[in-house]
Amino acid sequence: MKETILAFGLLAGILFVVSVPSSCYYDNEIDLYGADTTLCDTANLRYSVEIRKIMQDHCDECHISTSPSFSGIPFETHAEFKAVAMSGALLDRINNAGNPMPQTGLMLICNRQKIEAWVKAGAPNN
């Protein structure tokens, strides 16, 4: 009886020791998406230049009505994009690793910082 209890305790201990280190998992942005080593200039952002370029690279595929993969949420005009930006939905989605926009994964942090700075400036049409 003592041998059975001892064997069971030993087996339980081994399973515990083996499972504990492997059950913990930690993601961080740099490991997942790589470090953005460029300096991020968020001063004097213009919708027509910097923000529109980010949109072309990451948003237009799904947010232009003529696109085959149109999402139903248009970003074809400044007013359409500003409405989503000012509602808070834009920043929530572009920073949400669990449900990111674009759906292919988070944009580089510098692009997200530029969009955030532009939104905090009132999302001007400049």
CORSUL-V883001 format. One record per pair of residues at least 24 apart in sequence whose ideal C-beta (glycine too) atoms are under 10 Angstrom apart, sorted by the first residue. I is the first residue (numbers start at 0). J is the second residue. D is the distance in whole Angstrom. If there is no record, write none. Layout:
I;J;D / I;J;D
//
This chain:
26;96;7 / 27;96;10 / 28;96;8 / 28;105;7 / 28;107;10 / 28;108;7 / 29;108;9 / 31;96;7 / 31;104;8 / 31;105;8 / 32;96;9 / 32;99;10 / 32;104;7 / 32;105;6 / 32;106;9 / 32;107;7 / 32;108;8 / 33;107;8 / 33;108;10 / 34;107;10 / 34;108;9 / 35;106;10 / 35;107;5 / 35;108;5 / 35;109;5 / 35;110;9 / 35;111;10 / 35;112;9 / 36;109;10 / 37;107;8 / 37;108;10 / 37;109;6 / 38;109;8 / 39;107;9 / 39;108;7 / 39;109;4 / 39;110;9 / 39;111;9 / 39;112;5 / 39;113;7 / 39;116;9 / 40;109;9 / 40;112;9 / 40;113;8 / 40;116;9 / 41;109;8 / 41;112;5 / 41;113;6 / 41;114;9 / 41;115;8 / 41;116;4 / 41;117;8 / 41;119;9 / 41;120;9 / 42;116;8 / 42;120;10 / 43;116;10 / 43;120;10 / 43;125;9 / 44;112;10 / 44;113;6 / 44;114;9 / 44;115;10 / 44;116;6 / 44;117;5 / 44;118;10 / 44;120;7 / 44;123;9 / 44;125;8 / 45;117;8 / 45;123;8 / 45;124;9 / 45;125;5 / 46;77;6 / 46;80;8 / 46;81;8 / 46;84;10 / 46;117;7 / 46;120;10 / 46;122;7 / 46;123;6 / 46;124;6 / 46;125;6 / 47;77;8 / 47;123;10 / 47;124;8 / 47;125;6 / 48;125;9 / 49;110;9 / 49;113;6 / 49;114;9 / 49;116;10 / 49;117;8 / 50;77;9 / 50;80;8 / 50;84;9 / 50;110;9 / 50;113;7 / 50;114;7 / 50;116;10 / 50;117;5 / 50;118;9 / 50;122;9 / 50;123;10 / 50;125;9 / 51;77;9 / 51;80;9 / 52;110;9 / 52;113;10 / 53;93;10 / 53;106;7 / 53;107;9 / 53;109;10 / 53;110;5 / 53;111;9 / 53;113;7 / 53;114;6 / 53;117;9 / 54;80;7 / 54;110;10 / 54;114;9 / 56;101;9 / 56;106;8 / 56;110;8 / 57;93;9 / 57;100;8 / 57;101;5 / 57;103;9 / 57;105;10 / 57;106;5 / 57;107;10 / 57;110;7 / 57;111;10 / 57;114;10 / 58;89;10 / 58;93;9 / 58;100;8 / 58;101;7 / 58;106;9 / 58;114;10 / 60;101;8 / 60;102;10 / 60;103;9 / 61;100;9 / 61;101;7 / 61;102;8 / 62;100;9 / 62;101;10 / 68;102;10 / 70;100;9 / 70;102;9 / 72;100;10 / 76;124;9 / 77;122;8 / 77;123;9 / 77;124;4 / 77;125;9 / 78;122;10 / 78;124;8 / 80;114;10 / 80;117;10 / 80;118;10 / 80;122;8 / 80;124;9 / 81;117;10 / 81;118;9 / 81;121;9 / 81;122;4 / 81;123;9 / 81;124;7 / 82;122;9 / 83;118;10 / 83;122;9 / 84;114;8 / 84;115;10 / 84;117;8 / 84;118;5 / 84;119;10 / 84;121;10 / 84;122;5 / 85;118;7 / 85;121;8 / 85;122;6 / 87;118;9 / 89;114;7 / 89;115;9 / 89;117;10 / 89;118;7 / 89;122;9 / 90;114;7 / 90;115;6 / 90;118;6 / 90;119;9 / 93;118;10
//
